[in-house]
Amino acid sequence: MQKTTDDRIALVALIAFAAWLLIALPLIYMPGEWHSHGEMIGVKYGEWLLFLATMALFWATWRLVKGADKTAECQLRAYVGIADHKLSGFAENQIPKIILHIKNFGQTPARKLQYWAASGFASYPLNTQLPLQSFRPETISIFPSDNFSPVITLAQPLNSADMAGLQSGNRRLYVYGHIKYEDVFGQTRNTGFRLMYGGADNLSIGRMLWAEAGSYDD
């Protein structure tokens, strides 16, 4: 899509330059006798064409500059998301602990970062909305390739019903949250995530599976 837009802008610029060179200039320097019949509200047709060509060139140049700025922003901005995670304590009568590794994958710092993360059991497939949380009041900054690792724990130990639900796959343990931060261009960025744990195959590998992830802007 970006290449198609750039091609169209370049074509508009080429047409405007051709109109100025091949039509506007000859009309401006036509003999004076012709000009008496080649004016509109006192302005020569060639000068009108020159004005329109100049405006077209200005528009095409502005679009190119804007597109270049947007491309640079996409390449240089911060991208914060879940890089990895670690599970422990997934046994009956133990309290599970999940360590999330939140990383800046971009090339510039992420500033004023806030997040919330929560966990809880729910049916699989998920047929209701998981409870939302409030952002933590403190803010942090993450430099490129840096990360931090919040720890999420369940409120109580796993019981036999929890273990049976995880084993059958009818219930899953969900870990989910929202990351909000500001990039160096002053734009607020958002990342949502949701992972799940449960099912015989998943329990055997001891890893959470991605249920949903996405980045979006305010």
C-alpha angles and dihedrals in degrees: 000000000000092000091051091051092049090050091052092049091050090050092052090050091049093049092048092050092047091050091051094046101041103031113016098048095048091048092051093052097043115127115280094249092063092049092064087068096033103068136101118199088342097308122109118246090237091055090050089052091047090052092050092046091050091051091049090051090048091051093047092048092048091051091050092050092046091049091049091050091050092049091049090049092052091049097045105035126103120264114196123188146127110300099177144331140212129214129204139162098037098151135099114286091014129108110237118230125199121194113199120201107211112192140184105231093179133091100247134049124279109223135196090017117183129174146170128203131185141173137204146143120268139155124283120255088038109243101173137046116267114237113269123227137208123257116259110255097232122083130208139186125230122200122212112295091006122122143182129210121220117191122225120195132181118247094239140015121277115265131201093268091053092050092048091051092049092048095050093044093230089115130035136194107238126202112190143154152142131258120199125184145150124243127215090266090063094250121138112233130192135200124188124193140180127180129180138203127200145080126092095269093047094047090054093059094041095222135121116239125223111254097171139349134167147150123225138164132234 
